[in-house]
Amino acid sequence: MSLILIGLVGLMTSMGVTAETAGYTKQKVVYHVNGDDPKQQQGALRNIQNHINAVGADNLDLRVVMHGNGLSMVLLPDAVSKVKKFKSGNANEEMQAKIDGLRNQGVSFKVCANTVKGRGVIVDEHLYNVDQADIVPSGVAELAALQSQGFTYIKP
């Protein structure tokens, strides 16, 4: 999200502009995370929070789909040595707090089963706040399925 848009949202909020007065209607959105850069992942979570602030949690069906290196967003730091092909586990306390805050606003986080299996991830031991209901058969297939259902695709 550009700094201009972030500033505009902040200005709108300070002026009492709500999702309704800004003209936003219900939105279905999927955010795609497949990189392991913690700054980019934090930026994605910040974008999601800004999106919620602008549109309203009640106006959003928002999902985050992670596959490949993107699972590092929910990979616990001490699990890196126990799994394959991950450089880092980015689910430190700060990332956990942001994820929890977004979940509490209705955001769902989906994890690719192919990545879990291929990298030897044990969901309930290695991943933060992920359970079996959060696992999808394929991250890329999930992205395509959601887009076919009218979800807007965002790659932060």
C-alpha positions as CSV (number, residue, x, y, z in Angstrom):
1,M,0.0,0.0,0.0
2,S,1.5,3.3,-0.9
3,L,2.3,6.0,1.6
4,I,-0.2,8.3,-0.1
5,L,-3.0,5.8,0.4
6,I,-2.0,5.1,4.0
7,G,-2.1,8.8,4.6
8,L,-5.4,9.2,2.9
9,V,-6.9,6.4,5.0
10,G,-5.5,8.1,8.2
11,L,-7.0,11.4,7.1
12,M,-10.3,9.8,6.3
13,T,-10.4,8.1,9.6
14,S,-9.5,11.3,11.5
15,M,-12.3,13.1,9.5
16,G,-14.9,10.5,10.6
17,V,-15.1,8.9,7.2
18,T,-16.3,5.3,7.6
19,A,-16.4,2.4,5.1
20,E,-20.0,3.3,4.4
21,T,-19.4,7.0,3.7
22,A,-16.3,6.2,1.7
23,G,-18.5,4.0,-0.6
24,Y,-17.0,0.6,0.3
25,T,-19.2,-2.4,0.1
26,K,-18.6,-5.9,1.2
27,Q,-15.3,-7.3,-0.1
28,K,-13.8,-10.7,-0.5
29,V,-10.0,-10.6,-0.6
30,V,-7.1,-13.0,-0.5
31,Y,-3.6,-12.0,0.4
32,H,-0.9,-14.2,-1.0
33,V,2.3,-14.8,1.0
34,N,5.1,-17.0,-0.3
35,G,8.3,-15.2,0.6
36,D,10.3,-15.5,3.8
37,D,11.4,-11.9,4.3
38,P,10.1,-10.9,7.8
39,K,9.9,-7.2,6.8
40,Q,7.7,-8.0,3.8
41,Q,5.6,-10.3,5.9
42,Q,5.2,-7.6,8.6
43,G,4.3,-5.2,5.8
44,A,1.6,-7.6,4.5
45,L,0.1,-7.8,8.0
46,R,0.2,-4.0,8.2
47,N,-1.6,-3.8,4.8
48,I,-4.2,-6.2,6.0
49,Q,-4.8,-4.1,9.2
50,N,-5.0,-0.9,7.1
51,H,-7.5,-2.7,4.8
52,I,-9.7,-3.6,7.8
53,N,-9.4,-0.1,9.1
54,A,-10.6,1.4,5.8
55,V,-13.4,-1.1,4.9
56,G,-14.4,-2.4,8.3
57,A,-14.1,-6.0,9.6
58,D,-17.8,-6.6,9.0
59,N,-17.4,-5.7,5.4
60,L,-14.6,-8.1,4.7
61,D,-14.1,-11.8,4.1
62,L,-10.3,-11.7,4.2
63,R,-8.0,-14.7,3.9
64,V,-4.2,-15.1,3.9
65,V,-2.9,-18.0,1.9
66,M,0.7,-19.1,2.7
67,H,2.8,-21.7,0.8
68,G,6.4,-22.4,0.2
69,N,8.7,-20.0,2.1
70,G,5.6,-18.0,3.1
71,L,5.0,-20.5,5.9
72,S,7.9,-18.9,7.7
73,M,5.4,-16.3,8.8
74,V,3.8,-18.8,11.2
75,L,6.9,-21.0,11.7
76,L,8.2,-20.8,15.3
77,P,11.8,-19.7,15.5
78,D,12.9,-22.8,17.4
79,A,11.4,-25.1,14.7
80,V,13.7,-24.0,11.9
81,S,16.3,-26.7,12.7
82,K,13.6,-29.4,12.8
83,V,12.1,-28.8,9.3
84,K,13.5,-28.7,5.7
85,K,14.3,-25.8,3.5
86,F,13.4,-22.9,5.8
87,K,16.0,-20.1,6.5
88,S,14.0,-18.6,9.4
89,G,11.0,-19.0,11.6
90,N,9.4,-15.5,11.7
91,A,6.6,-16.3,14.2
92,N,8.3,-14.3,17.0
93,E,6.2,-12.6,19.8
94,E,5.6,-9.5,17.7
95,M,4.4,-11.5,14.6
96,Q,2.3,-13.7,16.9
97,A,0.6,-10.6,18.4
98,K,-0.2,-9.2,14.9
99,I,-1.6,-12.6,13.7
100,D,-3.7,-12.9,16.8
101,G,-5.1,-9.4,16.3
102,L,-6.0,-10.1,12.7
103,R,-7.6,-13.4,13.6
104,N,-9.7,-11.6,16.2
105,Q,-11.0,-9.4,13.5
106,G,-12.1,-12.3,11.3
107,V,-9.0,-12.9,9.1
108,S,-8.3,-16.5,8.4
109,F,-4.8,-17.9,7.7
110,K,-4.6,-20.8,5.3
111,V,-1.5,-23.1,5.0
112,C,-0.5,-25.3,2.1
113,A,-0.6,-29.0,2.8
114,N,2.0,-29.7,0.1
115,T,4.5,-27.4,1.8
116,V,3.7,-28.9,5.2
117,K,4.3,-32.4,3.9
118,G,7.3,-31.6,1.6
119,R,9.2,-29.8,4.3
120,G,8.4,-32.1,7.2
121,V,6.4,-29.6,9.2
122,I,4.4,-30.9,12.2
123,V,1.5,-28.4,12.3
124,D,0.8,-28.5,16.0
125,E,4.5,-28.4,17.0
126,H,6.2,-26.2,14.4
127,L,3.5,-23.6,13.4
128,Y,2.0,-20.8,15.5
129,N,-1.8,-20.9,16.0
130,V,-2.5,-23.2,13.0
131,D,-4.7,-26.2,13.3
132,Q,-5.9,-28.8,10.8
133,A,-8.9,-26.7,9.8
134,D,-6.4,-24.1,8.5
135,I,-4.7,-26.5,6.1
136,V,-5.7,-26.4,2.4
137,P,-4.6,-29.1,0.0
138,S,-2.6,-26.7,-2.2
139,G,-1.8,-23.1,-1.7
140,V,-1.8,-22.2,-5.4
141,A,-5.0,-24.2,-6.0
142,E,-6.6,-22.4,-3.0
143,L,-5.7,-19.0,-4.5
144,A,-7.2,-20.0,-7.9
145,A,-10.3,-21.4,-6.2
146,L,-10.8,-18.2,-4.2
147,Q,-10.4,-16.0,-7.2
148,S,-13.0,-18.1,-9.1
149,Q,-15.3,-17.3,-6.2
150,G,-14.9,-13.6,-6.7
151,F,-12.0,-13.0,-4.2
152,T,-9.7,-10.1,-5.1
153,Y,-6.1,-11.2,-5.2
154,I,-3.5,-9.1,-3.5
155,K,0.2,-9.9,-3.4
156,P,1.9,-7.5,-1.0
